[in-house]
């Protein structure tokens, strides 16, 4: 792809993302554009985890996304969790994300199994299958939880 074609593709992606953001009436977002693709990030300055999740859902609905997915990752730099939805605006694929704060506790990070059981996962340890990190999106105060 020539530099001119690349520039035109990025410009088109930016315009499509701008229309979506304007229609949603949301400010403070971060938009990054690639060839035919844009990523809209809902940063922490847009509110608490519930407010950010609601913004992701609202943008996802406008972009025709099937829904939001939660992702949990245990990497060498620590645990990470985020919400993500993928839809379209014009001819552009739009990815909408927000990061979640993983609950840190003495000895590691707090995780929850599919049955609601919670346990501390130490640094470098993988999440068991179907487990997820406990984050700022969860209802309870992490200091009040009983850790198994």
Secondary structure, DSSP 8 states (H G I E B T S, - for coil): --HHHHHHHHHHHHHHHHHHHHHHT--S-EEEEETTEEEEE--GGG-SHHHHHHHHHHHHHHTT-S--EEEEEEETTEEEEEEEEEEEETTEEEEEEEEE-B-EETTEEEEE-TTS-EEEE-TT----TT-EE-BTTSSS-GGG----
